[in-house]
Amino acid sequence: MAKKYTREEILDKLNGIFSFVLDTDVSLEEKTTAADVEGWDSLTHVTLIGEVEDEFGFRFMMKEVVGMKNVGEMVDIIAQRATR
């Protein structure tokens, strides 16, 4: 049976991904939005989504991508869909 990630594990992985893509140390919280992170614009968002999909081994649905309002909502989707 596949094991699910904890919210803390997901946030840790997201911090690494965001720090890599944005080339700066990032400290994400569940309430963090793009407006809170310097360099997180629409073009970077596409790259971030791709890196997150690669890391967790699934593809977001378009409605999920456009519906995410903060990092916590991204964590929710990953927690529901990703297994290791």
Rosetta blueprint (number, residue, H / E / L):
1 M L
2 A L
3 K L
4 K E
5 Y L
6 T L
7 R H
8 E H
9 E H
10 I H
11 L H
12 D H
13 K H
14 L H
15 N H
16 G H
17 I H
18 F H
19 S H
20 F H
21 V H
22 L H
23 D L
24 T L
25 D L
26 V L
27 S L
28 L L
29 E L
30 E L
31 K L
32 T L
33 T L
34 A H
35 A H
36 D H
37 V L
38 E L
39 G L
40 W L
41 D L
42 S H
43 L H
44 T H
45 H H
46 V H
47 T H
48 L H
49 I H
50 G H
51 E H
52 V H
53 E H
54 D H
55 E H
56 F H
57 G L
58 F L
59 R L
60 F L
61 M L
62 M H
63 K H
64 E H
65 V H
66 V H
67 G H
68 M L
69 K L
70 N L
71 V H
72 G H
73 E H
74 M H
75 V H
76 D H
77 I H
78 I H
79 A H
80 Q H
81 R H
82 A L
83 T E
84 R L
